[in-house]
Amino acid sequence: MGIGFVRPHTPLHVPDKYYDMFPLDKLELDKWLVDDKKDTYYTQNISSEDKGPKYYKMLVESYGGDRELALKHFLQGYLAAVAFVDEQVGVILDGLEKSKFKDNTIVVFTSDHGWQMGEKDYLFKNSPWDESARVPMVIRTPNTVANTVANTKITHPVALIDLVPTLIDLTSLKGDNKISPEGGRLGGFSLRPFLEGKPKEWKGPNGALSIVGNFGIDIPKEKQNYSYRTENWHYIRYTNRDEELYDHIKDPYEWKNLATNAKYAKTKALLHREMNEIIAK
């Protein structure tokens, strides 16, 4: 059973009571860096007329150039939409708890993308940075509820393509995903080792790969924009071979691009190799 919610998403239309939960005068914006986009290469590889930079510019201009006020208004709507969806998820889970299936159901909560909230002068999805490329993923199985693995936070990045192999593994499903020999094989790896507290048995890659931009199959693999995230590092490689590298231990906001710093050449080369290994499969 797949249950999808449009919110949180623009337009941020939800009942007023959810807006009332987040008064503007109580909101605090997260830390940000002026001119943070200067050492990035997004606009050199994707049109400056793309929605991210365009929406940010339009929003700030509509509030007379007051960035803080503009983003607080948008943030209020976004938080209201999150609160609205949170309540709907609760309705579903309450219904499950009251049903005969409560002890025999796997629940997965995730999303298709994150959202850039003004960082790097960008207000949209489809960016290569963490705010957009990273998504929530919560998995509850009958087994994890019954043992000490429950409530464990996994810091190893994984990908949405790992969900189908995980569900096949957990439920011992048989059969094939292809209806003809021309069909593509399933990608991804089962997350079962993480769910059972056995991370050393993980057979997947060291990080999670995202393709940035909707270019489709008409653009060869080597011309795509890629974002590769490991536990401690984030490596981005664009169409024209521009690169970004962020140390998430020291720089969780991705303020300082280290890609041209010779000190990190070996780290960048390793991440590039790991990324290419995923792309080649």
Number of C-alpha atoms within 10 A of each C-alpha: 4 4 7 10 10 10 18 21 16 12 11 18 15 18 11 10 11 17 19 11 13 18 12 15 8 9 12 11 11 8 7 12 12 10 11 16 17 12 15 17 17 24 13 12 15 15 12 12 10 13 16 23 19 16 17 23 17 14 20 18 13 12 14 10 13 12 17 13 17 19 20 19 15 18 20 21 23 24 17 25 23 18 20 19 17 13 11 13 16 11 12 11 14 12 12 15 12 9 10 9 11 15 14 10 12 16 15 14 12 13 13 11 15 20 23 22 21 24 22 23 21 20 24 22 21 21 23 25 26 19 20 19 23 20 15 10 14 11 15 15 16 14 16 17 12 10 11 11 15 17 12 11 10 14 10 15 16 24 18 17 14 18 20 16 17 18 16 13 15 15 9 8 10 8 6 9 10 11 8 8 7 7 9 10 10 13 12 19 20 21 25 19 14 18 20 15 16 12 14 8 12 14 12 15 18 18 20 23 24 18 20 22 15 10 13 9 8 6 10 9 15 14 13 20 25 23 23 27 27 19 16 16 20 24 26 30 24 22 17 13 14 16 23 24 25 23 19 16 10 11 13 14 19 22 20 18 21 19 20 13 10 10 10 13 13 10 15 24 12 11 22 16 12 17 24 15 11 16 13 8 6
